[in-house]
Amino acid sequence: MYKLLKWFAVCTSIVMLFVLIGGALVTKTDSGMGCGRSWPLCHGELIPSTIDFALIVELSHRIVSGIAAIMVLVLAVWSWRVIGHKRETKFLAILAFVVLLLQALIGAAAVIWSQSSAVLALHFGISLVSFASVFLLTLLIFEADKRFDAESLIIDRRMSFHIIGIITYCYLVVYSGALVRHVGASLACPSWPACTRNGLGIPTQMHEWIQMGHRAAAGLIVVWIIYVAILAFKKYKHQPVIYKGWLISASLVLLQATTGALVVVTKLNIFISLLHALIISCLFGVLSYLLMLVSRNKINKHKIK
């Protein structure tokens, strides 16, 4: 039972990543109106009579999202029945499906009625929460199958603060990055790391401020995660789930910063741009798992007492 469920959970997590990447591809190729103001049909047709690149991108994203919704519903019900005894299972099962529906509704609203850039930027953030909930369900299944022990960890107050602070701040950084894309500010500062369009090295226009604000925010999270990774390596060697989690996070955030710079240097190379979105999705998933471990902390301390 566990073996089949594990495979299905991993496949569902991968499909959710495709949903995230597909959404990013729609934005980066400006294909949001590929099916016109029609949803769920394409230009009011079940099978479009006229096909172009934007339609293929948008319609493919809708199809993958529909498949993901079915898989997430199956995973939620299956997990509830098999590992419902684990404390977080029922909450994550409900959250995974509800947030995915919310994500679909916001996407549909953006097509039918149009939305501001500030609202559209929320779409990627909601997609991240949807992916993270499925990813956590997958890890819970592996925990239940005794593939690793993360039930009896003790996390001190200092580490708990960093975990909660970093994932909250990470979400804000993600939003600022999505805002950069949706307002068309990706190349507002075509050089990196400074903004030298005007020769002054400082932003002078709103788009430049948005771009440089995102870079500054991203730079801070790189430093913060590396600092906590060093802290975890020094103090949590006896709890491999913690320090390995931070080691993975540090590696991912460095890759994220590198691809972010390359996005600018390569003038929005589509492959690097999608890789940038993929890495931040994986990073948010790992940080979400660390947050779940913090939520268990008080229970574990009570058991020890």
FITI-52927 format. One record per residue: y, z, x of N, C-alpha, C in turn; residue in three letters. Coordinates in steps of 0.05 Angstrom, whole numbers, plus 5000, padded with zeros to 4 digits. Example, Ala and Ser with C-alpha at 12.3 -4.5 7.8 and 13.67 -1.06 7.14 Angstrom:
   n_north   n_up   n_east   ca_north   ca_up   ca_east   c_north   c_up   c_east   lumpa
      4886   5156     5264       4910    5156      5246      4934   5156     5264     ALA
      4955   5142     5257       4979    5143      5273      5001   5157     5258     SER
//
This chain:
   n_north   n_up   n_east   ca_north   ca_up   ca_east   c_north   c_up   c_east   lumpa
      4976   5000     5017       5000    5000      5000      5025   5000     5017     MET
      5026   5018     5037       5049    5020      5054      5054   4994     5070     TYR
      5032   4982     5080       5034    4958      5097      5047   4936     5081     LYS
      5038   4931     5057       5050    4909      5041      5079   4915     5034     LEU
      5084   4940     5027       5111    4949      5019      5130   4946     5043     LEU
      5120   4953     5067       5137    4951      5091      5145   4921     5096     LYS
      5125   4904     5094       5131    4876      5098      5151   4865     5078     TRP
      5148   4873     5053       5166    4864      5032      5194   4876     5037     PHE
      5196   4901     5045       5222    4913      5051      5236   4899     5074     ALA
      5221   4893     5095       5233    4879      5118      5243   4851     5109     VAL
      5227   4837     5093       5236    4811      5083      5261   4813     5066     CYS
      5262   4834     5049       5285    4837      5032      5310   4843     5049     THR
      5307   4859     5070       5330    4865      5087      5340   4839     5101     SER
      5321   4822     5109       5329    4797      5122      5343   4779     5102     ILE
      5333   4777     5078       5346    4761      5057      5374   4771     5052     VAL
      5377   4798     5051       5404    4810      5047      5423   4802     5070     MET
      5412   4800     5094       5429    4790      5117      5438   4761     5112     LEU
      5419   4745     5101       5426    4717      5095      5448   4716     5073     PHE
      5448   4735     5055       5469    4736      5035      5496   4742     5048     VAL
      5496   4761     5066       5520    4768      5081      5530   4744     5097     LEU
      5512   4732     5112       5520    4709      5129      5529   4686     5112     ILE
      5515   4682     5089       5523    4660      5071      5550   4664     5060     GLY
      5557   4689     5053       5584    4695      5043      5605   4689     5064     GLY
      5598   4697     5089       5617    4692      5111      5620   4662     5115     ALA
      5598   4647     5113       5599    4618      5116      5617   4605     5094     LEU
      5614   4615     5070       5631    4605      5048      5660   4608     5055     VAL
      5667   4632     5065       5695    4638      5071      5705   4621     5095     THR
      5689   4620     5116       5697    4606      5140      5699   4576     5137     LYS
      5683   4565     5118       5685    4536      5114      5702   4529     5089     THR
      5715   4550     5078       5732    4546      5055      5717   4532     5032     ASP
      5693   4541     5027       5676    4529      5006      5675   4544     4980     SER
      5692   4564     4977       5691    4581      4953      5694   4566     4927     GLY
      5708   4543     4928       5712    4527      4904      5693   4503     4904     MET
      5671   4505     4919       5652    4483      4921      5640   4475     4894     GLY
      5638   4495     4876       5628    4490      4849      5650   4491     4828     CYS
      5675   4489     4837       5697    4490      4818      5700   4518     4807     GLY
      5713   4520     4783       5717    4545      4769      5694   4552     4751     ARG
      5670   4543     4758       5647    4547      4741      5627   4566     4754     SER
      5616   4585     4738       5596    4604      4748      5579   4613     4725     TRP
      5553   4614     4726       5536    4608      4750      5530   4579     4754     PRO
      5538   4562     4734       5534    4533      4737      5553   4522     4758     LEU
      5548   4497     4766       5564    4484      4787      5579   4461     4773     CYS
      5606   4463     4771       5622    4444      4757      5611   4440     4728     HIS
      5602   4462     4717       5591    4462      4689      5564   4449     4686     GLY
      5551   4443     4708       5525    4429      4707      5503   4446     4721     GLU
      5479   4444     4710       5457    4458      4722      5449   4444     4748     LEU
      5448   4418     4747       5443    4401      4771      5468   4384     4776     ILE
      5484   4390     4796       5509    4376      4801      5504   4346     4805     PRO
      5522   4330     4793       5519    4301      4795      5533   4291     4821     SER
      5553   4306     4830       5568    4298      4854      5564   4320     4875     THR
      5554   4313     4898       5548    4333      4919      5564   4328     4944     ILE
      5577   4349     4954       5591    4348      4979      5584   4373     4995     ASP
      5595   4375     5019       5589    4398      5037      5596   4425     5025     PHE
      5620   4427     5013       5629    4452      5002      5610   4461     4979     ALA
      5601   4442     4963       5583    4448      4941      5556   4458     4951     LEU
      5546   4445     4972       5520    4454      4983      5522   4482     4994     ILE
      5544   4489     5008       5547    4516      5019      5549   4537     4997     VAL
      5566   4531     4977       5570    4550      4956      5545   4554     4938     GLU
      5533   4531     4931       5509    4533      4914      5486   4546     4929     LEU
      5483   4541     4955       5462    4553      4970      5465   4584     4971     SER
      5491   4592     4974       5497    4621      4975      5490   4634     4948     HIS
      5495   4620     4926       5489    4631      4900      5459   4633     4896     ARG
      5444   4613     4905       5415    4613      4902      5402   4636     4918     ILE
      5411   4639     4943       5401    4660      4960      5408   4687     4948     VAL
      5432   4690     4937       5440    4715      4925      5423   4722     4901     SER
      5416   4701     4885       5398    4705      4862      5371   4714     4870     GLY
      5360   4702     4891       5334    4710      4902      5335   4739     4912     ILE
      5357   4745     4926       5360    4772      4936      5361   4793     4914     ALA
      5374   4786     4891       5376    4805      4869      5348   4811     4858     ALA
      5331   4791     4856       5304    4795      4846      5288   4812     4866     ILE
      5290   4806     4892       5275    4821      4912      5284   4850     4913     MET
      5310   4854     4911       5321    4882      4912      5311   4898     4888     VAL
      5311   4885     4865       5301    4899      4841      5271   4907     4845     LEU
      5255   4888     4855       5227    4894      4859      5224   4916     4880     VAL
      5239   4915     4902       5238    4935      4923      5246   4962     4912     LEU
      5267   4963     4895       5276    4988      4884      5255   5001     4867     ALA
      5242   4986     4849       5222    4997      4832      5197   5005     4848     VAL
      5189   4988     4866       5165    4993      4883      5168   5018     4900     TRP
      5192   5020     4912       5197    5043      4929      5198   5069     4913     SER
      5210   5067     4889       5211    5090      4871      5183   5101     4865     TRP
      5165   5083     4860       5138    5090      4852      5121   5101     4876     ARG
      5126   5089     4900       5109    5095      4923      5120   5119     4939     VAL
      5146   5119     4944       5157    5140      4961      5179   5155     4946     ILE
      5176   5156     4920       5196    5171      4904      5198   5200     4911     GLY
      5178   5211     4925       5179    5239      4933      5199   5244     4955     HIS
      5207   5224     4969       5228    5227      4990      5255   5230     4977     LYS
      5271   5249     4987       5296    5257      4973      5315   5234     4968     ARG
      5318   5215     4987       5338    5195      4985      5330   5170     4969     GLU
      5304   5168     4964       5293    5142      4953      5306   5134     4927     THR
      5306   5151     4908       5316    5143      4881      5346   5136     4882     LYS
      5361   5152     4897       5390    5145      4899      5394   5118     4912     PHE
      5380   5112     4933       5383    5087      4947      5372   5063     4930     LEU
      5351   5068     4916       5340    5047      4898      5360   5038     4877     ALA
      5373   5058     4865       5393    5052      4845      5418   5039     4858     ILE
      5427   5051     4880       5450    5041      4894      5447   5012     4903     LEU
      5423   5005     4914       5418    4978      4924      5422   4957     4902     ALA
      5411   4962     4879       5412    4942      4858      5440   4942     4844     PHE
      5451   4965     4839       5477    4967      4826      5499   4953     4843     VAL
      5499   4960     4869       5520    4948      4886      5516   4918     4890     VAL
      5491   4909     4890       5486    4880      4891      5497   4866     4866     LEU
      5493   4878     4843       5505    4867      4818      5535   4867     4819     LEU
      5547   4888     4829       5576    4890      4832      5586   4868     4851     LEU
      5572   4864     4872       5579    4843      4891      5578   4815     4878     GLN
      5558   4810     4862       5556    4785      4848      5578   4781     4828     ALA
      5585   4803     4813       5607    4801      4793      5634   4796     4806     LEU
      5639   4809     4829       5664    4804      4843      5665   4775     4853     ILE
      5643   4765     4863       5642    4737      4872      5647   4718     4849     GLY
      5635   4724     4826       5639    4707      4802      5668   4709     4793     ALA
      5680   4732     4793       5708    4735      4785      5727   4720     4803     ALA
      5720   4720     4829       5736    4705      4849      5736   4675     4843     ALA
      5713   4665     4833       5710    4637      4827      5724   4630     4801     VAL
      5720   4646     4781       5730    4639      4754      5760   4645     4751     ILE
      5769   4668     4761       5797    4675      4757      5814   4675     4782     TRP
      5802   4673     4805       5816    4675      4830      5825   4704     4835     SER
      5827   4711     4860       5835    4739      4867      5853   4738     4891     GLN
      5868   4760     4896       5885    4762      4919      5868   4765     4944     SER
      5880   4760     4967       5866    4763      4993      5857   4791     4997     SER
      5873   4811     4988       5866    4839      4991      5841   4846     4975     ALA
      5838   4834     4952       5814    4840      4935      5790   4825     4946     VAL
      5794   4800     4955       5772    4784      4966      5760   4797     4991     LEU
      5778   4811     5006       5768    4824      5031      5749   4846     5024     ALA
      5751   4858     5000       5732    4879      4993      5704   4869     4989     LEU
      5702   4843     4983       5675    4831      4977      5656   4835     5000     HIS
      5665   4830     5024       5647    4833      5047      5640   4862     5051     PHE
      5659   4880     5047       5653    4909      5050      5632   4918     5030     GLY
      5634   4908     5005       5614    4915      4985      5587   4904     4992     ILE
      5587   4879     5003       5562    4867      5013      5549   4884     5034     SER
      5565   4896     5052       5555    4913      5073      5541   4938     5061     LEU
      5552   4950     5041       5540    4973      5028      5514   4965     5015     VAL
      5513   4942     5003       5489    4932      4990      5467   4928     5011     SER
      5474   4915     5033       5454    4911      5054      5445   4938     5066     PHE
      5464   4956     5071       5457    4982      5083      5438   4998     5066     ALA
      5441   4997     5039       5424    5012      5021      5395   5001     5022     SER
      5393   4974     5024       5366    4962      5026      5354   4968     5054     VAL
      5370   4967     5074       5361    4974      5102      5351   5002     5103     PHE
      5366   5021     5090       5357    5049      5091      5331   5053     5075     LEU
      5328   5039     5053       5303    5040      5038      5280   5031     5056     LEU
      5285   5010     5072       5264    5000      5090      5257   5021     5111     THR
      5277   5034     5122       5271    5055      5142      5257   5079     5129     LEU
      5264   5085     5104       5250    5107      5091      5220   5101     5088     LEU
      5214   5076     5082       5186    5068      5079      5171   5072     5106     ILE
      5184   5064     5128       5172    5068      5154      5169   5097     5161     PHE
      5189   5113     5153       5186    5142      5156      5163   5154     5141     GLU
      5160   5145     5116       5138    5155      5099      5111   5148     5111     ALA
      5110   5125     5125       5085    5116      5138      5081   5129     5165     ASP
      5098   5149     5171       5096    5164      5196      5099   5147     5221     LYS
      5116   5126     5220       5121    5110      5243      5140   5123     5262     ARG
      5156   5141     5252       5173    5158      5269      5182   5182     5253     PHE
      5189   5204     5267       5196    5229      5254      5226   5233     5254     ASP
      5238   5232     5230       5266    5237      5228      5272   5257     5206     ALA
      5252   5274     5200       5254    5293      5178      5265   5320     5187     GLU
      5260   5327     5212       5266    5354      5221      5288   5355     5242     SER
      5306   5336     5242       5327    5335      5262      5349   5355     5256     LEU
      5360   5366     5277       5383    5385      5274      5407   5372     5289     ILE
      5428   5368     5274       5452    5355      5285      5475   5375     5284     ILE
      5488   5379     5307       5510    5399      5307      5535   5389     5293     ASP
      5554   5407     5289       5578    5400      5274      5594   5379     5288     ARG
      5595   5380     5314       5611    5360      5329      5600   5332     5325     ARG
      5573   5329     5327       5561    5303      5324      5564   5293     5295     MET
      5561   5312     5276       5564    5305      5248      5592   5294     5243     SER
      5612   5307     5255       5640    5297      5252      5642   5269     5262     PHE
      5631   5263     5285       5633    5236      5297      5619   5216     5279     HIS
      5596   5222     5269       5581    5203      5253      5596   5196     5227     ILE
      5606   5217     5214       5621    5212      5189      5647   5197     5194     ILE
      5660   5206     5216       5686    5193      5223      5683   5164     5230     GLY
      5662   5158     5247       5659    5131      5257      5651   5112     5234     ILE
      5632   5120     5216       5624    5101      5196      5647   5096     5176     ILE
      5663   5117     5171       5686    5113      5153      5706   5094     5166     THR
      5712   5099     5191       5731    5082      5206      5720   5054     5209     TYR
      5694   5051     5213       5681    5025      5216      5686   5009     5190     CYS
      5684   5021     5167       5688    5007      5142      5717   4996     5140     TYR
      5736   5012     5150       5764    5004      5150      5768   4980     5169     LEU
      5754   4981     5192       5756    4959      5212      5744   4934     5200     VAL
      5722   4937     5186       5709    4913      5173      5728   4901     5152     VAL
      5741   4919     5137       5760    4909      5117      5783   4894     5130     TYR
      5793   4905     5152       5816    4891      5166      5807   4864     5176     SER
      5782   4862     5186       5771    4837      5195      5768   4817     5173     GLY
      5759   4826     5149       5756    4808      5126      5784   4799     5117     ALA
      5803   4817     5118       5831    4810      5110      5842   4789     5129     LEU
      5836   4791     5155       5845    4770      5174      5835   4743     5165     VAL
      5810   4741     5157       5798    4715      5149      5811   4705     5123     ARG
      5814   4723     5104       5823    4715      5077      5853   4708     5076     HIS
      5869   4719     5094       5897    4711      5094      5902   4688     5113     VAL
      5881   4678     5127       5884    4656      5145      5897   4663     5171     GLY
      5892   4688     5181       5905    4697      5205      5887   4697     5229     ALA
      5864   4684     5227       5844    4685      5249      5855   4674     5275     SER
      5873   4654     5274       5885    4643      5299      5915   4648     5299     LEU
      5924   4669     5285       5952    4675      5286      5961   4681     5314     ALA
      5943   4693     5330       5947    4698      5358      5925   4683     5373     CYS
      5929   4659     5382       5908    4642      5393      5899   4650     5421     PRO
      5911   4671     5433       5902    4681      5459      5890   4709     5455     SER
      5876   4718     5476       5863    4744      5474      5864   4757     5502     TRP
      5870   4783     5504       5872    4803      5482      5900   4805     5471     PRO
      5921   4796     5485       5948    4799      5475      5956   4775     5458     ALA
      5977   4779     5442       5987    4758      5425      6010   4744     5440     CYS
      6005   4721     5451       6025    4708      5468      6036   4682     5456     THR
      6033   4679     5430       6043    4655      5417      6073   4651     5422     ARG
      6087   4673     5420       6116    4672      5423      6126   4678     5451     ASN
      6108   4682     5469       6115    4688      5497      6124   4717     5502     GLY
      6124   4733     5481       6133    4761      5484      6110   4780     5487     LEU
      6086   4772     5479       6063    4789      5481      6061   4809     5459     GLY
      6079   4808     5439       6078    4826      5416      6080   4810     5390     ILE
      6068   4819     5368       6070    4805      5343      6099   4804     5332     PRO
      6106   4782     5319       6133    4780      5307      6131   4772     5277     THR
      6107   4762     5269       6103    4754      5241      6080   4770     5229     GLN
      6080   4770     5202       6060    4786      5187      6031   4779     5195     MET
      6025   4752     5197       5998    4744      5204      5990   4754     5232     HIS
      6010   4754     5250       6004    4764      5277      5999   4794     5277     GLU
      6014   4808     5260       6010    4837      5258      5983   4844     5247     TRP
      5974   4828     5227       5948    4832      5215      5926   4827     5236     ILE
      5929   4806     5251       5909    4799      5272      5908   4820     5294     GLN
      5931   4828     5304       5932    4847      5326      5925   4875     5316     MET
      5931   4881     5291       5923    4907      5280      5893   4909     5279     GLY
      5879   4887     5272       5850    4887      5272      5839   4890     5300     HIS
      5851   4877     5319       5842    4879      5347      5845   4908     5357     ARG
      5867   4920     5351       5872    4948      5360      5852   4967     5348     ALA
      5847   4963     5322       5828    4980      5307      5800   4976     5319     ALA
      5792   4951     5325       5766    4945      5336      5763   4957     5364     ALA
      5785   4956     5379       5784    4968      5406      5779   4997     5405     GLY
      5791   5011     5386       5787    5040      5384      5758   5047     5377     LEU
      5746   5031     5359       5719    5038      5351      5699   5033     5374     ILE
      5705   5013     5391       5688    5009      5414      5688   5034     5432     VAL
      5712   5043     5438       5715    5067      5455      5702   5091     5443     VAL
      5706   5095     5417       5695    5118      5403      5664   5118     5403     TRP
      5653   5095     5396       5623    5094      5395      5611   5097     5423     ILE
      5623   5086     5444       5612    5089      5471      5614   5119     5479     ILE
      5636   5132     5473       5639    5160      5479      5617   5177     5466     TYR
      5612   5172     5440       5592    5187      5425      5564   5180     5435     VAL
      5559   5155     5443       5533    5148      5454      5527   5163     5480     ALA
      5548   5166     5497       5545    5182      5522      5539   5212     5514     ILE
      5553   5222     5495       5549    5249      5485      5521   5253     5475     LEU
      5511   5234     5459       5484    5236      5448      5463   5234     5470     ALA
      5468   5218     5490       5448    5215      5512      5446   5241     5528     PHE
      5469   5256     5530       5469    5280      5545      5456   5304     5530     LYS
      5461   5305     5503       5454    5328      5488      5431   5325     5468     LYS
      5423   5300     5464       5402    5295      5444      5378   5281     5454     TYR
      5371   5285     5480       5348    5272      5491      5322   5281     5478     LYS
      5323   5305     5467       5299    5316      5454      5296   5306     5425     HIS
      5317   5290     5416       5316    5278      5389      5320   5248     5392     GLN
      5300   5233     5400       5303    5205      5406      5315   5188     5384     PRO
      5311   5195     5359       5322    5180      5337      5352   5180     5339     VAL
      5364   5202     5347       5393    5204      5349      5404   5188     5373     ILE
      5394   5193     5397       5406    5180      5420      5399   5150     5421     TYR
      5375   5143     5411       5369    5114      5409      5386   5100     5389     LYS
      5392   5114     5367       5410    5103      5347      5437   5097     5358     GLY
      5447   5116     5375       5474    5112      5387      5473   5091     5409     TRP
      5450   5089     5423       5447    5069      5444      5448   5041     5431     LEU
      5434   5038     5408       5435    5013      5394      5463   5007     5384     ILE
      5476   5027     5373       5504    5024      5363      5523   5016     5385     SER
      5520   5028     5409       5538    5021      5431      5533   4992     5440     ALA
      5508   4983     5440       5502    4956      5448      5514   4936     5427     SER
      5510   4943     5402       5520    4925      5380      5551   4924     5380     LEU
      5564   4946     5385       5594    4946      5383      5605   4930     5407     VAL
      5592   4931     5430       5601    4915      5453      5597   4885     5447     LEU
      5574   4878     5435       5569    4850      5427      5589   4841     5406     LEU
      5596   4860     5388       5615    4853      5367      5643   4847     5379     GLN
      5651   4864     5398       5677    4859      5411      5677   4833     5427     ALA
      5655   4827     5440       5652    4802      5455      5654   4778     5437     THR
      5639   4778     5415       5640    4755      5397      5667   4753     5383     THR
      5680   4776     5378       5707    4775      5367      5726   4760     5385     GLY
      5725   4766     5411       5742    4752      5430      5735   4722     5431     ALA
      5709   4717     5431       5700    4689      5432      5708   4672     5408     LEU
      5709   4686     5385       5718    4672      5360      5746   4660     5365     VAL
      5763   4676     5378       5791    4667      5383      5791   4646     5405     VAL
      5777   4651     5427       5777    4633      5450      5765   4606     5443     VAL
      5744   4606     5426       5732    4580      5419      5744   4567     5394     THR
      5766   4579     5385       5781    4568      5362      5763   4567     5337     LYS
      5751   4590     5331       5735    4594      5306      5709   4578     5306     LEU
      5695   4577     5329       5669    4565      5330      5651   4578     5308     ASN
      5639   4561     5291       5626    4571      5267      5602   4588     5274     ILE
      5587   4581     5294       5563    4596      5302      5571   4624     5311     PHE
      5591   4625     5328       5600    4651      5339      5612   4668     5316     ILE
      5627   4655     5298       5638    4670      5276      5617   4683     5258     SER
      5595   4668     5253       5573    4679      5237      5558   4701     5252     LEU
      5556   4697     5278       5543    4718      5295      5560   4743     5294     LEU
      5586   4740     5294       5604    4763      5292      5599   4779     5266     HIS
      5596   4764     5244       5590    4777      5218      5562   4790     5218     ALA
      5543   4777     5231       5516    4788      5232      5515   4814     5248     LEU
      5528   4815     5270       5528    4839      5287      5540   4863     5273     ILE
      5563   4859     5260       5576    4882      5247      5559   4892     5224     ILE
      5544   4874     5211       5525    4882      5190      5503   4900     5200     SER
      5492   4892     5223       5471    4908      5236      5482   4935     5245     CYS
      5506   4935     5256       5519    4960      5265      5523   4979     5242     LEU
      5533   4969     5220       5538    4986      5197      5512   4997     5186     PHE
      5491   4982     5187       5465    4992      5178      5455   5015     5195     GLY
      5458   5013     5222       5450    5034      5240      5467   5059     5235     VAL
      5493   5056     5232       5511    5079      5227      5504   5092     5201     LEU
      5496   5076     5181       5489    5087      5155      5464   5104     5157     SER
      5446   5096     5174       5422    5113      5178      5429   5139     5191     TYR
      5447   5139     5210       5456    5163      5223      5469   5181     5203     LEU
      5484   5169     5185       5498    5185      5164      5477   5198     5145     LEU
      5456   5183     5139       5434    5195      5123      5422   5219     5136     MET
      5419   5217     5163       5408    5240      5178      5426   5264     5176     LEU
      5452   5259     5176       5471    5282      5173      5468   5295     5146     VAL
      5463   5278     5125       5460    5289      5098      5435   5308     5096     SER
      5416   5304     5114       5392    5321      5114      5397   5347     5130     ARG
      5418   5348     5145       5422    5369      5165      5422   5397     5153     ASN
      5437   5401     5131       5439    5428      5119      5412   5437     5109     LYS
      5396   5418     5098       5369    5426      5088      5352   5435     5111     ILE
      5353   5420     5134       5336    5427      5157      5344   5454     5169     ASN
      5371   5459     5170       5380    5485      5180      5371   5508     5163     LYS
      5371   5503     5137       5362    5524      5118      5332   5530     5121     HIS
      5316   5508     5127       5288    5512      5131      5282   5529     5156     LYS
      5298   5524     5177       5294    5539      5202      5301   5568     5198     ILE
      5322   5574     5183       5330    5602      5178      5308   5616     5162     LYS
//
